[in-house]
Amino acid sequence: RTSGGGSTSSSASASSDSALPAHYALVTPLQTADFAGERYCNFVTLAVLSRFHTASRHPEVFLSTSDNSVVVVDTVTLEMADVDCRSQLESPIVFMNFAP
């Protein structure tokens, strides 16, 4: 965890530390480079839907693409599915957030 200035804060108390949002690392080898290379696109934004909000009880990874689509990654099989929403979007998605 870092303080507002970007430096590591070692003097933060447990009570103030618990008020910070939790951040997690995705330690899963995704075939994103192969997927993007085959489709001539780049990934713009990454969002993870918590396992607590999915039917499979596994997190779901959403990646927006530079060609105006969204790719959903199955974190169990590592399969990547293109939602293909190009005809509905005029520009790439630059921010994703999930409503409860």
C-alpha positions as CSV (number, residue, x, y, z in Angstrom):
1,R,0.0,0.0,0.0
2,T,1.2,3.5,-0.8
3,S,0.4,6.9,0.6
4,G,-1.0,9.7,-1.5
5,G,2.5,10.8,-2.5
6,G,3.4,7.5,-4.0
7,S,5.9,6.6,-1.4
8,T,5.5,3.5,0.8
9,S,3.8,4.4,4.1
10,S,5.2,2.4,7.0
11,S,3.6,4.4,9.8
12,A,0.0,3.8,8.7
13,S,-2.0,2.3,11.5
14,A,-4.2,-0.8,11.1
15,S,-7.4,1.2,11.3
16,S,-6.4,3.6,8.6
17,D,-4.9,0.8,6.5
18,S,-8.2,-1.1,6.5
19,A,-10.0,1.9,5.0
20,L,-8.0,1.6,1.8
21,P,-9.5,-0.5,-1.0
22,A,-8.1,-4.0,-1.4
23,H,-6.0,-4.7,-4.5
24,Y,-5.2,-8.1,-5.9
25,A,-2.8,-9.5,-8.4
26,L,-3.9,-11.6,-11.3
27,V,-1.3,-14.4,-11.4
28,T,-2.5,-16.3,-14.3
29,P,-0.8,-16.7,-17.7
30,L,-3.2,-15.3,-20.2
31,Q,-2.7,-15.7,-23.9
32,T,-3.4,-12.0,-24.5
33,A,-0.5,-11.4,-26.8
34,D,-1.5,-14.2,-29.1
35,F,-5.1,-13.2,-29.0
36,A,-4.4,-9.5,-29.8
37,G,-1.8,-10.4,-32.5
38,E,-4.3,-12.7,-34.3
39,R,-6.9,-9.9,-34.3
40,Y,-4.6,-6.9,-34.9
41,C,-5.7,-5.1,-31.7
42,N,-4.4,-4.0,-28.4
43,F,-6.0,-4.2,-24.9
44,V,-7.0,-0.9,-23.4
45,T,-8.6,-1.6,-20.1
46,L,-8.8,-4.5,-17.7
47,A,-11.5,-5.1,-15.1
48,V,-12.1,-8.1,-12.8
49,L,-15.5,-9.1,-11.6
50,S,-15.1,-10.7,-8.2
51,R,-16.0,-14.4,-7.8
52,F,-18.6,-13.4,-5.2
53,H,-20.7,-11.9,-8.1
54,T,-20.4,-14.7,-10.7
55,A,-22.5,-17.9,-11.1
56,S,-19.3,-20.0,-11.5
57,R,-17.8,-18.7,-8.3
58,H,-14.6,-17.8,-10.2
59,P,-13.5,-14.3,-11.1
60,E,-14.3,-13.1,-14.6
61,V,-11.7,-10.9,-16.4
62,F,-12.9,-8.3,-18.9
63,L,-10.5,-6.6,-21.4
64,S,-11.5,-3.8,-23.6
65,T,-9.8,-3.7,-27.0
66,S,-8.5,-0.9,-29.3
67,D,-10.9,-2.0,-32.0
68,N,-14.0,-1.2,-29.8
69,S,-14.9,-4.6,-28.3
70,V,-14.7,-6.5,-25.0
71,V,-13.0,-9.8,-24.4
72,V,-14.1,-12.0,-21.5
73,V,-11.6,-14.5,-20.0
74,D,-12.7,-17.7,-18.4
75,T,-10.3,-17.9,-15.4
76,V,-10.7,-21.7,-15.1
77,T,-10.1,-22.7,-18.8
78,L,-8.3,-19.5,-19.8
79,E,-10.5,-19.3,-22.9
80,M,-11.0,-15.8,-24.3
81,A,-14.3,-14.9,-25.8
82,D,-14.8,-11.7,-27.9
83,V,-18.2,-10.1,-27.1
84,D,-18.0,-8.4,-30.5
85,C,-19.7,-5.1,-29.7
86,R,-17.9,-3.2,-32.5
87,S,-21.1,-2.1,-34.2
88,Q,-22.5,-0.5,-31.0
89,L,-19.3,1.4,-30.0
90,E,-17.7,4.3,-31.7
91,S,-14.5,4.3,-29.7
92,P,-12.6,1.9,-27.3
93,I,-13.8,1.6,-23.7
94,V,-11.3,3.3,-21.5
95,F,-12.9,2.6,-18.1
96,M,-14.9,-0.4,-16.8
97,N,-16.7,-0.7,-13.5
98,F,-19.4,-3.1,-12.3
99,A,-22.6,-2.2,-10.7
100,P,-23.7,-4.3,-7.7
